[in-house]
Amino acid sequence: MAAAIVLYLAAAIAHSMATNSHWGWSVVGQYFFSRRILDGLVLTLELTAVAMAIGIVLGVVLAVMRLSPNPLVAGSSWLYIWVFRGTPVFVQLLLWANIAFLFPHISIGLPFGPQFASGDANSIITPFAAAILGLGLNEGAYMAEIVRAGIISVSEGQTEAAMALGMTRLQTMRRVVLPQAMRVIVPPTGNETISMLKTSSLASVIPVTELLYASQLIYAQNYQTVPLLITASIWYLIVTSVLSFGQYYVERYFARGASRSLPPTPLQRVRTNLFSVRHEWQ
C-alpha cells in the first residue's frame, strides 16, 4: 500500500510537470547554460568554498580556545559564538554591507599606534567581501561547536597517554585528538557545506550576483519568474548532490578502523535496494 501511494503521487507530479505549460521547460532549457546563469553559479561556488574555509579554520581555533583552561581565552571564544550564532546571518550580511557607516576609513596598524595602511571602507569592503565576511564569520561560530563536540568525544585517556609521552598540549591536539575527532566532525561539516551553498543565496540582498540574483536579474527583464527560479533550483540540486556524494566518501574514509566493515557505497546500496524491491514484488 505504501509503495502504491508513493507511485501514485510520483505519477501525479510527473503528469503535472509534463502537461502544465506554466512550468516553462522551454525557458528553463533556454537559460540553463546561459552565460549569466553560469557566472552566477561560479560565484556561488566561490562564496561557498571561501566562506567554508574561513568557517572551518576559525571554528577549530575557537573550539580549542573554548576548551582552554584560561578563563579569558575560553570566555572570549564563548562570547564570539554567542554573538554570531545568536543573530541571523541575514542581519550580519546587511551590517557588513553597511560597515562604512560605522567605520568610513579602515586602517591597519598597531592599537593606539602608527598606521601602516588605510583606505575607504566602501572600496575595501566590496559586496563580495561583505558576503564572505558575513557568511564565513557566522559559519565559524557553528563550526566551533561542531569541532568542540568532536574533541570532547575523544576519550580523556588518549590525552593523558599523549601527555605521558611528553607531548605538548598543541601536539596532543594535532596528532592524537583531532584525527580521532574527525569521525564526529566530518558528517555535520558536510551538512554545513551543503547548507552554506544554499545560504549563499542571501547574498543577493547586498547585492552579489550569485546564482539566485543572476536569475532574478533575468526574470526582471522577461517576466519568466517561475522558469528562472526552477533553473536556479536545478543547479542547486546538482551541486548539492555532488557535495553529498563527496561527503559520503569522506565519511567512509574516516570510518576506517572504527568498525569491522565499511558502510556500503551508493552503488552497492542501489543494487541492494533494487534486489529487495524485486524480491518483494515476486
C-alpha positions as CSV (number, residue, x, y, z in Angstrom):
1,M,0.0,0.0,0.0
2,A,2.8,2.4,0.9
3,A,4.5,1.7,-2.4
4,A,1.3,2.2,-4.4
5,I,0.7,5.6,-2.7
6,V,4.3,6.7,-3.5
7,L,3.9,5.6,-7.1
8,Y,0.6,7.4,-7.4
9,L,2.0,10.7,-6.0
10,A,5.1,10.4,-8.2
11,A,2.9,9.8,-11.3
12,A,0.7,12.8,-10.4
13,I,3.7,15.1,-10.0
14,A,5.3,13.8,-13.3
15,H,2.0,14.3,-15.2
16,S,1.7,17.9,-13.9
17,M,5.3,18.7,-14.9
18,A,4.8,17.2,-18.3
19,T,1.4,18.7,-19.2
20,N,1.3,22.1,-17.3
21,S,2.8,24.7,-19.7
22,H,3.3,27.1,-16.8
23,W,6.3,25.2,-15.7
24,G,8.1,26.8,-18.7
25,W,10.5,23.9,-19.5
26,S,11.4,25.6,-22.8
27,V,12.5,28.7,-20.9
28,V,14.5,26.5,-18.4
29,G,16.3,24.8,-21.3
30,Q,17.0,28.2,-22.9
31,Y,18.6,29.7,-19.9
32,F,20.1,26.6,-18.2
33,F,23.5,27.1,-19.8
34,S,23.3,30.8,-20.4
35,R,26.4,32.8,-19.6
36,R,24.7,34.9,-16.8
37,I,23.4,31.8,-15.0
38,L,26.8,30.0,-15.2
39,D,28.6,33.1,-14.0
40,G,26.2,33.2,-11.0
41,L,26.8,29.6,-10.4
42,V,30.6,30.1,-10.3
43,L,30.3,33.0,-7.9
44,T,28.0,30.8,-5.7
45,L,30.7,28.1,-5.6
46,E,33.4,30.7,-4.8
47,L,31.3,32.1,-1.9
48,T,30.6,28.6,-0.6
49,A,34.3,27.5,-0.8
50,V,35.8,30.6,0.7
51,A,33.2,31.1,3.5
52,M,33.5,27.4,4.5
53,A,37.3,27.6,4.5
54,I,37.1,30.6,6.8
55,G,34.5,28.9,9.0
56,I,36.5,25.7,9.4
57,V,39.7,27.4,10.3
58,L,38.0,29.8,12.6
59,G,35.9,27.0,14.1
60,V,39.0,24.9,15.0
61,V,40.6,27.9,16.6
62,L,37.5,28.9,18.6
63,A,36.9,25.3,19.7
64,V,40.4,25.0,21.1
65,M,40.1,28.3,22.8
66,R,36.7,27.3,24.3
67,L,38.4,24.2,25.8
68,S,41.3,26.3,27.2
69,P,41.8,26.3,31.0
70,N,42.4,30.0,30.7
71,P,39.1,31.7,31.6
72,L,39.8,34.8,29.5
73,V,40.6,32.8,26.4
74,A,37.6,30.5,26.9
75,G,35.3,33.4,27.7
76,S,36.2,35.3,24.6
77,S,35.5,32.3,22.5
78,W,32.1,31.8,24.2
79,L,31.3,35.5,23.6
80,Y,32.1,35.2,19.9
81,I,30.0,32.1,19.5
82,W,27.1,33.7,21.5
83,V,27.0,36.8,19.3
84,F,27.5,35.3,15.8
85,R,25.3,32.3,16.5
86,G,22.6,34.3,18.2
87,T,22.0,36.8,15.4
88,P,20.6,36.0,12.0
89,V,23.2,35.7,9.2
90,F,20.9,37.9,7.1
91,V,21.3,40.7,9.6
92,Q,25.1,40.1,9.7
93,L,25.3,40.4,5.9
94,L,23.5,43.7,6.0
95,L,25.7,45.0,8.7
96,W,28.9,44.1,6.8
97,A,27.5,45.7,3.7
98,N,26.9,48.9,5.6
99,I,30.1,48.8,7.7
100,A,31.2,52.2,6.2
101,F,28.5,53.8,8.3
102,L,30.5,52.8,11.4
103,F,34.0,53.0,10.0
104,P,34.3,55.3,7.0
105,H,38.0,54.6,6.8
106,I,39.6,51.2,7.6
107,S,43.2,51.3,8.9
108,I,45.8,48.6,9.6
109,G,48.3,49.2,12.3
110,L,49.1,49.0,16.0
111,P,46.3,49.8,18.5
112,F,46.8,53.5,19.6
113,G,50.0,53.5,17.5
114,P,51.2,54.1,13.9
115,Q,49.1,53.0,10.9
116,F,50.6,51.0,8.1
117,A,47.8,51.2,5.6
118,S,44.4,52.8,5.3
119,G,41.6,53.2,2.8
120,D,38.0,53.9,2.2
121,A,35.7,51.3,3.7
122,N,33.5,51.1,0.6
123,S,36.5,50.4,-1.6
124,I,37.8,47.7,0.8
125,I,34.6,46.0,1.8
126,T,33.0,45.3,-1.6
127,P,29.7,43.4,-1.8
128,F,31.6,40.2,-2.4
129,A,33.9,40.8,0.5
130,A,30.9,41.7,2.7
131,A,29.3,38.4,1.7
132,I,32.5,36.5,2.5
133,L,32.8,38.1,5.9
134,G,29.2,37.7,6.8
135,L,28.9,34.0,5.8
136,G,32.4,33.0,6.9
137,L,32.4,34.6,10.4
138,N,28.9,33.3,11.0
139,E,29.9,29.8,10.0
140,G,32.9,29.9,12.3
141,A,30.6,30.1,15.3
142,Y,28.7,26.9,14.2
143,M,31.9,25.1,13.2
144,A,33.3,25.9,16.7
145,E,30.6,23.9,18.3
146,I,30.9,21.0,15.8
147,V,34.7,20.8,16.4
148,R,34.3,21.1,20.2
149,A,31.8,18.2,20.1
150,G,34.3,16.1,18.1
151,I,37.1,16.9,20.5
152,I,35.2,16.1,23.7
153,S,34.1,12.8,22.1
154,V,37.7,11.5,22.3
155,S,38.4,9.7,25.5
156,E,40.4,11.6,28.0
157,G,42.7,8.6,28.3
158,Q,44.1,9.5,24.8
159,T,45.1,12.9,26.0
160,E,46.6,11.5,29.2
161,A,48.6,9.0,27.3
162,A,49.9,11.6,24.9
163,M,50.9,13.8,27.9
164,A,52.7,10.9,29.4
165,L,54.8,10.5,26.3
166,G,55.9,14.1,26.6
167,M,53.7,15.8,24.0
168,T,52.7,19.3,24.5
169,R,49.0,20.4,24.5
170,L,49.2,21.6,20.9
171,Q,51.0,18.4,19.7
172,T,48.4,16.3,21.5
173,M,45.6,18.2,19.9
174,R,47.1,18.0,16.4
175,R,48.4,14.4,16.4
176,V,46.1,12.5,18.7
177,V,42.8,14.2,19.4
178,L,41.8,15.9,16.1
179,P,42.5,12.8,13.9
180,Q,40.2,10.7,16.1
181,A,37.6,13.5,16.3
182,M,37.2,13.7,12.5
183,R,34.7,10.8,12.6
184,V,32.4,13.1,14.6
185,I,33.3,16.3,12.8
186,V,33.0,15.3,9.2
187,P,29.3,14.5,8.9
188,P,28.0,17.8,10.3
189,T,30.7,19.7,8.4
190,G,29.4,18.2,5.2
191,N,25.9,19.2,6.1
192,E,27.1,22.7,6.9
193,T,28.8,22.9,3.5
194,I,25.6,22.0,1.8
195,S,23.7,24.5,3.9
196,M,26.3,27.2,3.1
197,L,25.7,26.6,-0.6
198,K,22.0,27.4,-0.1
199,T,22.6,30.2,2.4
200,S,24.9,32.0,-0.1
201,S,21.6,33.0,-1.9
202,L,21.1,35.5,0.9
203,A,24.0,37.5,-0.6
204,S,21.6,38.6,-3.3
205,V,20.3,41.3,-1.0
206,I,23.7,43.1,-0.8
207,P,23.7,42.6,-3.8
208,V,26.1,40.0,-5.1
209,T,25.4,38.5,-8.5
210,E,25.4,34.8,-7.4
211,L,23.1,32.2,-8.8
212,L,19.8,33.4,-7.4
213,Y,20.4,37.1,-8.1
214,A,21.5,36.3,-11.6
215,S,18.2,34.5,-12.1
216,Q,16.3,37.5,-10.6
217,L,18.0,39.9,-13.0
218,I,16.9,37.8,-16.0
219,Y,13.3,37.3,-14.9
220,A,13.1,41.0,-14.1
221,Q,13.5,41.6,-17.9
222,N,11.5,38.8,-19.4
223,Y,9.0,38.2,-16.5
224,Q,9.5,34.4,-16.6
225,T,9.8,34.2,-12.8
226,V,8.9,30.6,-12.2
227,P,11.1,29.0,-15.0
228,L,14.1,31.0,-13.9
229,L,13.6,30.0,-10.3
230,I,13.3,26.4,-11.4
231,T,16.6,26.8,-13.4
232,A,18.4,28.1,-10.2
233,S,16.8,25.3,-8.2
234,I,18.0,22.6,-10.5
235,W,21.6,23.9,-10.4
236,Y,21.4,24.0,-6.6
237,L,20.2,20.4,-6.6
238,I,23.0,19.3,-8.9
239,V,25.7,20.9,-6.8
240,T,24.1,19.6,-3.6
241,S,24.1,16.1,-5.0
242,V,27.8,16.3,-5.9
243,L,28.6,17.6,-2.4
244,S,26.6,14.8,-0.8
245,F,28.3,12.2,-2.9
246,G,31.7,13.6,-1.9
247,Q,30.7,13.8,1.8
248,Y,29.8,10.2,1.8
249,Y,33.2,9.0,0.6
250,V,35.0,11.4,3.1
251,E,32.9,9.9,5.9
252,R,33.8,6.4,4.6
253,Y,37.5,7.2,4.6
254,F,37.5,8.4,8.3
255,A,35.4,5.4,9.3
256,R,38.3,3.1,8.7
257,G,39.4,1.4,11.9
258,A,36.2,2.4,13.7
259,S,34.2,-0.6,12.5
260,R,34.9,-4.1,11.3
261,S,33.4,-3.4,7.8
262,L,33.0,-0.1,5.9
263,P,29.5,1.1,5.0
264,P,28.3,0.2,1.5
265,T,28.9,2.6,-1.3
266,P,25.9,4.4,-3.0
267,L,26.1,1.9,-6.0
268,Q,26.1,-1.0,-3.6
269,R,23.0,0.4,-1.8
270,V,21.2,0.9,-5.1
271,R,21.8,-2.7,-6.1
272,T,20.7,-3.9,-2.7
273,N,17.5,-1.8,-2.8
274,L,16.7,-3.0,-6.4
275,F,17.1,-6.6,-5.4
276,S,14.9,-6.2,-2.3
277,V,12.2,-4.4,-4.3
278,R,12.3,-7.1,-7.0
279,H,12.1,-9.8,-4.3
280,E,9.1,-8.2,-2.6
281,W,7.2,-7.9,-5.9
282,Q,7.9,-11.6,-6.6
